[in-house]
Amino acid sequence: MKIVLVLTASATVCAAAESTRASARAGARPNIIFIFADDHAAQAMSCYGSRINKTPNLDRIAAGGMLFRNCFCTNSICGPSRAVVLTGKHSHINGFLGNNNSRFNGAQQTFPKLFQRAGYETAIVGKWHLVSDPTGFDTWKILVGQGTYYNPVLIENGHKVRHEGYVTDVITDVALDFLKTGRDPHKPFVLMYHHKAPHREWEPALRHLTLFEDVDIPEPATLFDDYSGRGTAAHVQQMEVIRDLNKLDLKLVTPKDLNAEQLAQWTAAYEPKNRAFRKAHLAGKELAHWKYERYIKDYLRCVTGVDENVGRLLDYLDQSGLAKNTVVVYSSDQGFYLGEHGWFDKRFMYEESYRMPLLVRWPGVTQPGSVCESLVSNLDFAETFLELAGLPVPNDMQGQSLVPLLDGKTPADWRKSLYYHYYEYPAVHMVNKHEGVRNSRYKLIHFYELGEWELYDLERDPHELRSVYADPAFAATVTDLKAELARLRDLYHVPPNSPRRPTAKEEPSRKAKQ
């Protein structure tokens, strides 16, 4: 009898949950808030198991919705990722290949334009970084270029306005103003709420300057990686914590844009530690550890500012009643190196910069606390936003809607692999051009201008320390992945690459930056 009672209760709960989901689907068109951070690595989020910080407000989104464990970018750099999100198309199709010498063509189809046509109010606040003015938005208030951390200037529907304060707080204030008084309350909305943080040079809010002061952040196991198991590209990059961080990164000089009061607080926090550093004359691993600690603490302080402000927005959604019919999405334009392999920055197809965090809370549809292991991508975001609002997805978009996954159903024909392509070389950090394919276990990378291939068995070598491309035991895997890479290139209409070696002038210097 007890078993029957339990089964009956369980069936009742399941039926009620399904009824709630059906009601949500049949109800008013949902609002969408897309929160996009810049360079926020998944390994710096407690819901992803961070060993080095806590993000309680981001964890609220995960607890109330779905956490995607295997979300990856198509091109690990800021502007291209944003262009992919807007268009649902790879970089070679949307035309924004890299931050250098690219300008987004605002005349092309984007998901905000499609929402506008369907009667939604659209807005973007914060980082844009696509050179051209935003199109498809009723309201746009964006940072100038990368923006500044302190007292930022926003271009507000074409007019420059300086705001006093810290950029993450300011962007949130502007987002909340839109939600409270800046929109038509009778229309559904899409709000793209995009943060500058935690982008380089990792300048924290003044209230966080001494956060983690007495904490020794554990170093990653690969901080002193010698790249012996990889090819040329890993050896010649210029993004090493120990060698390539400059004085502004390390706060050995004062940031710009501080007013007198802010400068006094900044100096009080950093200058005593800087005097002690100069006096100590550190070298070797002691110097490396000091640089890592300075870098990682400032990075995590910036993340804390994002988390606090996401909490402010979530609180308003709860208090206003908007939470019930608002889909909240949190992601970052790509991953980031937090000392892994000795690096900062991104660009490579290696896991830390390739993997994106993705959290989605869809009340009444997505099961709270759920986790998805399927391979997904920023190529899928536009299609997902459209479908969850009940809007048609254009045939020329190249991703797949995540709506079935958010509803707890994985289609039998869901993708088994992902395509990646990084184009920006020669450029800052000197990461060579490459493309590749990843499935659930293996990753094949082709540095085509170097004529080099790398293969990683992610099950046996999760830190990607040794390429097994030349190992005869993996010959069949190489053949299969090359065929899959060719299939994906054909599927996404990728034009032929033009392999060449860098000229002597382009070869990176090994001199340390100061």
C-alpha positions in Angstrom: 0.0 0.0 0.0 2.8 2.4 0.9 4.4 1.8 -2.5 1.2 2.6 -4.3 0.7 5.8 -2.3 4.2 6.9 -3.1 3.8 6.2 -6.8 0.4 8.0 -6.8 1.9 11.0 -5.1 4.8 11.0 -7.5 2.5 10.8 -10.5 0.5 13.7 -9.1 3.6 15.9 -8.7 4.7 15.0 -12.2 1.3 15.8 -13.7 1.3 19.1 -11.8 4.7 20.0 -13.1 3.7 19.2 -16.6 0.6 21.3 -16.2 2.7 24.2 -15.0 5.0 23.9 -18.0 2.0 23.7 -20.4 0.5 26.8 -18.8 3.8 28.6 -19.2 4.0 27.7 -22.8 0.4 28.8 -23.5 0.6 32.0 -21.5 1.9 35.5 -22.2 5.0 35.7 -24.3 8.0 35.6 -22.0 10.4 38.4 -21.4 14.1 37.6 -21.9 17.0 39.0 -20.0 20.3 37.9 -21.5 23.2 38.6 -19.0 26.6 38.5 -20.8 29.8 38.9 -18.9 33.2 39.4 -20.5 35.9 36.8 -20.0 34.1 35.1 -17.1 35.5 31.6 -16.9 33.2 28.8 -15.7 35.9 27.7 -13.3 35.3 31.0 -11.4 31.7 30.2 -10.6 30.7 28.2 -7.5 27.8 26.4 -9.3 30.5 25.0 -11.7 32.6 23.8 -8.7 35.0 26.7 -8.3 37.8 26.1 -5.8 38.7 29.8 -5.6 35.5 31.9 -5.2 31.8 31.9 -4.5 29.1 33.3 -6.7 25.9 33.0 -4.7 23.7 35.1 -7.0 24.7 33.3 -10.2 24.1 30.1 -8.3 20.5 31.3 -7.8 20.0 31.1 -11.6 21.5 27.6 -11.7 19.4 26.5 -8.8 16.2 27.9 -10.4 16.9 26.5 -13.9 19.5 24.6 -16.0 23.3 24.5 -15.9 25.0 23.5 -19.2 28.2 21.7 -18.6 29.3 21.6 -22.2 28.7 25.0 -23.8 31.5 26.2 -26.1 32.2 29.2 -28.3 32.8 29.2 -32.0 35.6 31.7 -31.9 37.1 32.6 -28.5 37.3 36.4 -28.6 35.0 39.2 -27.5 33.6 40.8 -30.7 33.2 37.7 -32.8 31.4 35.9 -30.0 28.9 38.8 -29.7 28.4 38.8 -33.5 27.7 35.0 -33.4 25.1 35.5 -30.6 23.3 38.3 -32.5 23.1 36.4 -35.8 23.2 32.7 -35.1 25.9 32.4 -37.7 29.6 31.6 -37.7 32.2 34.4 -38.0 32.9 33.7 -41.6 29.2 34.2 -42.4 28.4 37.3 -40.2 31.7 39.0 -41.2 33.1 39.7 -37.8 36.2 37.5 -37.7 38.3 39.2 -35.0 38.5 42.4 -33.0 41.2 43.8 -35.3 39.9 45.3 -38.5 36.3 44.0 -38.2 33.1 46.1 -38.2 29.7 44.5 -37.6 27.4 45.0 -40.5 24.2 46.2 -38.7 22.1 45.8 -41.9 22.2 42.0 -41.6 19.5 39.9 -39.8 19.8 39.7 -36.1 17.6 38.2 -33.4 16.7 41.6 -31.8 15.4 42.8 -35.2 13.2 39.7 -35.4 11.9 40.4 -31.9 11.1 44.0 -32.8 9.1 42.9 -35.7 7.1 40.5 -33.5 6.1 43.4 -31.1 8.8 43.0 -28.5 10.6 46.0 -27.0 14.4 45.5 -27.3 17.3 47.0 -25.3 21.0 46.6 -24.9 23.0 48.2 -22.0 26.7 47.8 -21.3 29.3 46.3 -23.5 28.7 46.2 -27.3 32.3 46.2 -28.8 31.2 45.7 -32.4 32.4 49.2 -33.7 29.2 50.0 -35.6 26.1 51.4 -33.8 23.6 48.9 -32.6 20.6 48.2 -34.8 17.4 46.4 -33.9 17.1 48.0 -30.5 14.6 50.5 -29.2 17.0 51.5 -26.4 20.8 51.2 -26.6 23.2 52.5 -23.9 26.6 51.1 -24.6 30.2 51.5 -23.5 32.6 53.3 -25.8 34.7 50.4 -27.2 35.9 48.3 -24.2 34.8 51.0 -21.8 36.5 52.0 -18.5 36.0 50.5 -15.1 35.7 53.8 -13.3 33.3 56.7 -14.3 32.4 55.2 -17.7 31.0 57.0 -20.7 27.9 55.4 -22.3 26.7 56.2 -25.7 23.0 56.5 -25.1 21.0 56.2 -28.3 23.8 58.2 -30.0 24.7 60.7 -27.3 27.7 60.3 -25.0 26.9 60.5 -21.3 29.5 60.2 -18.4 28.4 58.3 -15.3 30.1 58.6 -12.0 30.8 55.3 -10.3 31.9 51.7 -11.0 31.1 50.3 -14.4 29.4 47.1 -13.2 27.1 49.1 -10.8 26.4 51.7 -13.5 25.4 49.2 -16.1 23.1 47.5 -13.6 21.6 50.9 -12.7 20.8 51.5 -16.4 19.3 48.1 -16.8 17.1 48.5 -13.7 16.0 52.0 -15.0 14.9 50.3 -18.2 13.0 47.6 -16.3 11.3 50.1 -14.0 10.5 53.1 -16.2 12.2 52.9 -19.5 9.9 50.5 -21.4 6.3 50.1 -22.4 4.8 47.9 -19.6 2.2 46.5 -22.0 4.8 44.9 -24.3 7.1 41.9 -23.7 10.8 42.8 -23.8 14.3 41.5 -24.6 17.0 43.1 -22.5 20.7 42.4 -23.3 22.4 43.3 -20.0 26.2 43.1 -20.8 29.0 43.6 -18.4 32.6 44.8 -19.1 33.9 42.8 -16.1 35.9 40.8 -15.6 37.9 41.9 -18.7 41.5 43.0 -18.5 42.8 45.0 -16.6 40.6 43.6 -13.9 40.0 46.8 -11.9 37.7 46.1 -9.0 35.0 48.2 -7.4 36.5 50.3 -4.6 34.5 48.4 -2.0 36.3 45.2 -3.1 39.9 46.4 -3.3 40.9 44.4 -0.2 38.7 41.4 -0.8 40.7 38.1 -0.5 43.4 40.2 1.2 44.4 37.5 3.7 43.6 34.5 1.4 46.3 32.6 -0.6 44.5 31.6 -3.8 45.6 28.0 -4.8 47.6 27.9 -8.0 46.4 25.8 -10.9 48.3 22.5 -11.3 49.6 23.7 -14.8 50.8 27.2 -13.8 54.4 26.2 -14.7 53.5 24.2 -17.9 56.4 24.0 -20.2 54.3 23.1 -23.3 56.5 20.1 -24.1 53.5 18.0 -25.2 52.2 20.5 -27.7 53.3 22.2 -30.9 54.6 25.6 -31.9 51.5 27.7 -31.1 51.6 27.0 -27.4 55.3 28.0 -27.3 55.1 31.3 -29.1 52.0 32.9 -27.6 52.4 36.1 -25.5 49.9 35.6 -22.7 51.9 34.2 -19.8 51.1 35.4 -16.3 54.7 35.3 -15.3 56.1 37.0 -18.4 53.4 39.1 -20.2 51.4 40.8 -17.5 52.2 44.5 -17.6 52.4 47.1 -14.8 48.8 48.2 -15.3 47.6 44.6 -15.1 49.6 44.2 -11.9 48.4 47.5 -10.4 52.0 48.8 -10.2 50.8 52.0 -11.8 47.6 53.9 -11.3 44.5 53.2 -13.5 43.1 56.1 -15.5 39.7 57.7 -15.0 39.8 57.8 -11.2 38.6 61.0 -9.5 40.5 62.4 -6.5 38.4 60.5 -3.9 38.6 57.3 -5.8 42.4 57.7 -6.3 42.9 58.1 -2.6 41.0 54.9 -1.9 42.9 53.0 -4.6 46.3 54.3 -3.4 45.5 53.3 0.2 44.7 49.8 -0.9 47.5 49.1 -3.3 50.5 51.3 -2.5 51.5 49.7 0.8 51.5 46.3 -0.9 53.4 47.7 -3.9 56.1 49.2 -1.6 56.5 45.8 0.0 56.8 44.2 -3.4 59.5 46.6 -4.6 61.4 46.2 -1.4 61.3 42.4 -1.6 63.1 42.0 -5.0 61.3 38.8 -5.7 62.6 36.4 -8.3 61.9 32.9 -9.7 58.9 31.1 -8.3 58.3 33.7 -5.6 57.9 36.4 -8.2 55.6 34.1 -10.2 53.5 33.4 -7.2 53.2 37.1 -6.4 52.1 37.9 -10.0 49.6 35.1 -10.0 48.1 36.2 -6.7 47.8 39.8 -7.8 46.2 38.8 -11.1 43.7 36.3 -9.7 42.6 38.3 -6.8 41.8 41.3 -8.9 40.0 39.1 -11.4 37.9 37.5 -8.7 37.1 40.9 -7.2 35.7 41.9 -10.5 33.6 38.7 -10.6 32.3 39.5 -7.2 31.0 42.8 -8.5 29.2 41.1 -11.3 27.7 38.5 -9.0 26.4 41.2 -6.6 24.8 43.2 -9.4 23.2 40.1 -10.9 21.7 39.7 -7.4 20.3 43.2 -7.5 18.6 42.5 -10.8 17.2 39.1 -9.6 15.9 40.8 -6.5 14.0 43.4 -8.6 12.5 40.7 -10.8 11.2 38.9 -7.6 9.9 42.1 -6.0 8.2 43.4 -9.1 6.6 40.1 -10.1 8.5 40.0 -13.4 10.3 36.9 -12.4 7.3 34.7 -13.1 7.4 35.3 -16.8 11.0 36.3 -17.5 13.6 33.9 -18.9 17.0 34.8 -17.3 20.1 33.6 -19.2 23.7 34.1 -17.9 26.8 33.4 -20.0 30.1 34.9 -21.0 31.5 35.7 -24.4 34.1 32.9 -24.0 36.1 31.3 -21.2 39.4 32.5 -19.8 42.7 31.2 -18.4 43.1 31.7 -14.7 46.7 30.7 -14.7 46.1 27.3 -16.3 49.0 26.5 -18.6 50.6 29.7 -17.1 48.2 31.8 -19.1 45.7 34.7 -18.9 43.4 35.7 -21.8 41.6 33.2 -24.2 41.8 32.6 -28.1 43.0 29.0 -28.0 40.6 26.1 -28.6 42.0 24.5 -25.4 39.3 23.9 -22.8 39.6 26.8 -20.4 39.1 29.5 -23.1 36.9 27.4 -25.3 34.3 26.5 -22.6 31.6 29.1 -21.8 29.4 29.1 -18.7 25.6 28.9 -19.5 22.8 29.1 -17.0 19.1 29.4 -18.0 16.1 30.0 -15.7 12.8 29.5 -17.5 10.0 29.5 -14.9 7.4 26.9 -15.4 9.3 25.1 -18.1 12.9 24.2 -17.1 13.2 22.0 -14.1 15.0 23.8 -11.2 18.4 22.5 -10.5 18.7 20.6 -13.7 22.0 19.9 -15.5 22.6 19.4 -19.3 25.6 17.5 -20.6 24.8 17.9 -24.3 27.2 19.8 -26.6 25.9 23.3 -27.1 27.3 26.6 -28.4 26.8 30.3 -28.6 25.8 29.6 -32.1 22.5 28.3 -30.6 21.6 31.3 -28.5 19.6 33.3 -31.1 17.6 30.3 -32.2 16.8 29.5 -28.6 15.6 33.0 -27.7 13.3 33.0 -30.8 11.8 29.6 -30.1 11.2 30.1 -26.4 9.2 33.2 -27.4 7.2 31.2 -30.0 8.9 33.0 -33.0 10.0 31.2 -36.1 13.7 30.5 -36.5 15.1 31.6 -40.0 16.5 28.8 -42.1 19.8 30.5 -42.6 20.7 30.5 -38.9 23.3 27.8 -38.3 22.7 26.8 -34.7 20.1 24.6 -32.9 17.5 25.8 -30.5 18.1 24.6 -26.9 14.4 24.7 -26.1 14.0 20.9 -26.2 17.0 20.5 -23.8 15.5 23.2 -21.5 12.3 21.2 -21.5 14.2 18.1 -20.4 14.1 16.3 -23.7 17.3 15.6 -25.7 16.5 15.0 -29.4 17.8 11.7 -30.8 19.6 13.6 -33.5 21.3 16.2 -31.3 24.8 17.1 -32.5 27.8 15.0 -31.6 30.5 17.5 -32.5 31.3 21.2 -32.6 33.3 23.4 -35.1 35.7 26.1 -33.9 37.8 28.7 -35.9 40.0 31.4 -34.6 41.3 34.0 -37.1 43.1 36.9 -35.4 46.8 36.6 -36.1 49.2 38.4 -36.0 47.7 40.3 -33.2 47.9 40.9 -29.4 48.9 37.7 -27.6 50.1 36.2 -30.9 47.9 33.1 -30.9 48.1 31.4 -34.3 45.1 30.9 -36.5 43.5 27.5 -36.0 40.3 25.5 -36.5 39.1 22.3 -35.0 36.5 19.8 -34.0 35.5 18.6 -30.6 33.2 15.7 -29.7 32.4 14.2 -26.2 35.9 12.7 -25.9 38.4 14.0 -28.5 39.5 17.3 -29.8 41.4 17.8 -33.1 43.1 21.2 -33.7 44.6 22.3 -37.0 47.1 25.3 -36.8 46.9 25.6 -40.6 49.4 28.4 -41.2 51.9 26.4 -39.2 51.0 23.1 -40.9 50.6 21.5 -37.5 47.9 19.2 -36.0 47.1 18.4 -32.4 44.8 15.7 -31.0 43.8 15.4 -27.3 42.1 12.5 -25.5 40.0 14.6 -23.0 39.1 11.5 -21.0 42.7 10.5 -20.3 44.3 14.0 -20.6 41.7 16.5 -19.4 44.4 19.3 -19.0 45.5 18.8 -22.7 49.1 18.4 -21.8 50.1 15.9 -24.5 49.0 15.8 -28.1 48.6 12.2 -29.3 48.2 13.2 -33.0 51.3 11.3 -34.0 50.6 8.3 -31.8 49.8 5.3 -34.1 47.2 4.1 -31.5 45.1 7.1 -32.4 45.4 6.9 -36.2 41.8 5.8 -36.7 40.6 8.6 -34.4 42.5 11.1 -36.4 41.0 9.8 -39.6 37.5 10.0 -38.2 37.9 13.5 -36.8 39.4 14.8 -40.0 36.4 13.5 -41.9 34.1 15.1 -39.3 36.0 18.4 -39.6 35.5 18.3 -43.4 31.8 17.5 -42.9 31.4 20.5 -40.5 33.3 22.8 -42.9 30.9 21.8 -45.6 27.8 22.1 -43.4 28.8 25.7 -42.3 30.0 26.8 -45.7 33.6 27.5 -44.5 35.8 28.9 -47.2 39.2 27.3 -47.9 42.0 28.3 -45.6 45.2 29.7 -47.0 48.1 28.0 -45.1 51.3 30.0 -44.8 54.0 30.5 -42.3 54.3 33.9 -40.5 56.9 36.2 -41.9 60.0 37.1 -39.9 58.4 40.4 -39.1 55.3 38.7 -37.7 57.2 36.2 -35.5 56.6 37.2 -31.8 59.3 38.5 -29.6 60.1 36.5 -26.5 61.0 39.6 -24.6 59.0 40.1 -21.4 56.5 43.0 -21.4 56.8 45.6 -18.7 
